[in-house]
């Protein structure tokens, strides 16, 4: 059985919107796009690729998929992140896309929760979710996430989409490890701590 891992870059106040570039996600009038760029360093780069070998599939929401598909297929295979993304099966939760041009991409439609349960039951390794805020909320709400890899940035934006929204109850997590970067980012790895029924 596969585990589901959510990987997110967030600010201290939980904002995950528009981390990569100024025009990445301006929804809601968000004006802080590209906020993560000044915090990149070798530690963060190593961490970003460290779990790729265990990833047996990626799971994206439509918007994140479209953003990633516009960039990563054109990166050289020597880039380990590009090599993993391009070669590994990708599952895209979408109601609108029917044709996916990025190699090894598959549409997930219908009952998202059951589809994700089926994906988890099929195979070994990790299903890795990158970004995909709306999808992540569905996964959190239905307690489908097993591990959380959070890159916590020393920045407060005050506005923007937050990683965690309203939940029916608390999600208890156990810290597996914490690695600081030279720029003050904390690389936090958590496992979901479920209380037996």
C-alpha positions in Angstrom: 0.0 0.0 0.0 1.3 3.4 -0.9 1.5 6.4 1.4 0.2 9.8 0.4 2.7 12.7 1.0 1.8 16.4 0.7 4.8 18.7 0.0 4.2 22.4 0.5 6.1 25.6 0.7 4.3 27.9 3.2 4.9 31.2 5.1 4.8 31.5 8.8 1.1 32.5 8.6 0.3 29.5 6.4 0.2 31.1 2.9 0.9 28.7 0.1 -0.2 30.9 -2.9 2.0 32.0 -5.7 5.3 30.9 -4.3 7.2 30.5 -7.6 6.8 33.7 -9.6 5.1 37.1 -9.6 2.3 36.0 -12.0 1.9 32.3 -10.8 -1.4 32.7 -8.9 -2.9 36.2 -8.7 -6.4 34.9 -7.7 -8.1 37.2 -5.2 -5.8 40.1 -6.0 -2.8 38.3 -4.5 0.2 40.6 -5.1 3.1 38.7 -3.4 3.9 36.1 -6.1 7.4 34.7 -6.1 7.8 35.1 -2.3 9.8 31.9 -1.9 12.6 32.9 -4.4 14.9 34.7 -1.9 15.0 31.7 0.4 16.5 29.1 -2.0 19.8 27.5 -0.9 21.7 24.2 -1.3 20.0 22.6 1.7 16.5 23.3 0.3 17.6 22.1 -3.1 18.9 18.8 -1.7 15.7 18.3 0.4 13.5 19.0 -2.7 15.0 16.0 -4.5 15.7 13.7 -1.5 12.3 12.0 -1.6 12.0 11.6 -5.3 13.3 8.0 -5.3 10.4 6.9 -3.2 7.8 8.7 -5.3 5.9 6.2 -7.4 3.2 8.6 -8.5 2.4 12.3 -8.4 -1.1 13.7 -7.7 -2.0 17.2 -8.9 -5.0 19.5 -8.9 -5.7 21.0 -12.4 -4.2 24.4 -11.8 -0.9 23.0 -10.4 -0.8 20.5 -13.2 -1.2 23.1 -15.9 1.5 25.3 -14.3 3.9 22.3 -13.9 3.2 20.9 -17.4 4.1 24.2 -19.0 7.6 24.1 -17.5 9.0 20.7 -16.5 8.7 18.7 -19.8 11.2 21.2 -21.3 13.8 20.9 -18.6 16.9 18.8 -19.3 16.9 15.2 -18.0 20.0 15.9 -16.0 17.8 17.8 -13.6 16.7 15.1 -11.1 13.5 16.9 -10.3 12.6 17.1 -14.0 13.6 13.5 -14.6 11.3 12.3 -11.8 8.4 14.5 -12.8 8.6 13.5 -16.5 9.1 9.8 -16.0 6.7 9.1 -13.1 2.9 8.6 -13.5 1.0 11.7 -12.8 -2.7 11.7 -11.8 -4.7 15.0 -12.3 -7.9 15.7 -10.4 -10.0 17.7 -12.9 -13.5 18.2 -14.1 -12.5 20.2 -17.2 -9.4 18.6 -18.8 -9.9 15.5 -20.8 -6.6 15.4 -22.8 -3.3 15.6 -20.9 -0.2 16.2 -23.1 2.5 15.7 -20.4 3.8 12.2 -20.7 2.5 9.6 -18.2 -0.5 11.8 -17.1 -3.9 10.4 -16.3 -7.2 12.1 -15.5 -8.9 11.4 -12.2 -12.5 12.4 -12.2 -15.7 11.3 -10.4 -15.3 10.4 -6.7 -11.9 12.0 -5.8 -11.8 10.4 -2.3 -12.4 6.9 -3.6 -10.0 7.4 -6.5 -7.3 8.4 -4.1 -8.0 5.5 -1.8 -7.7 3.2 -4.9 -4.4 4.8 -5.9 -3.1 4.3 -2.4 -4.1 0.7 -2.4 -2.3 0.0 -5.8 1.4 -0.3 -5.5 4.2 0.7 -3.2 6.2 3.9 -2.4 4.7 7.4 -2.1 2.1 9.3 -4.0 3.4 12.9 -3.8 1.1 15.9 -3.9 2.9 19.2 -4.8 1.0 22.4 -4.2 -2.6 21.8 -5.4 -4.3 23.7 -2.6 -7.9 22.8 -3.3 -7.1 19.2 -3.7 -5.0 19.3 -0.5 -8.0 20.6 1.4 -10.0 17.6 0.2 -7.2 15.2 1.2 -6.9 16.8 4.7 -10.7 16.8 5.3 -10.9 13.1 4.4 -7.8 12.1 6.4 -6.0 10.7 3.4 -2.6 12.2 4.0 0.1 10.1 5.7 3.1 12.4 5.6 3.5 16.2 5.5 6.7 17.8 4.1 6.4 21.4 5.0 9.0 24.0 3.9 8.2 26.8 6.5 9.5 30.2 5.4 10.4 33.0 7.9 7.9 35.4 6.2 4.4 36.7 7.1 2.4 37.9 4.2 -1.0 38.6 5.8 -3.0 37.7 2.7 -3.3 34.7 0.4 -4.6 31.2 0.3 -3.7 29.2 3.4 -2.6 25.6 3.5 -5.1 24.5 6.1 -8.7 25.7 6.1 -11.6 24.6 8.2 -11.4 21.0 9.3 -13.9 18.8 11.1 -11.4 18.0 13.8 -7.7 18.2 14.7 -5.0 16.5 12.7 -2.4 15.2 15.1 1.1 15.0 13.6 4.4 13.5 14.8 7.6 15.3 13.9 10.0 13.0 12.1 12.7 15.5 11.5 13.5 19.2 11.1 16.3 20.7 9.1 17.0 24.4 9.0 18.4 26.0 5.9 21.0 28.8 5.7 18.1 31.2 4.8 15.9 30.4 7.9 13.5 28.0 6.2 12.6 25.0 8.4 12.2 21.8 6.5 9.6 19.9 8.5 8.7 16.3 8.0 5.6 15.0 9.9 3.7 11.7 9.9 0.0 11.6 10.6 -0.6 10.3 14.1 -3.9 8.4 14.0 -5.6 7.4 17.2 -6.9 3.8 17.0 -10.7 3.6 17.0 
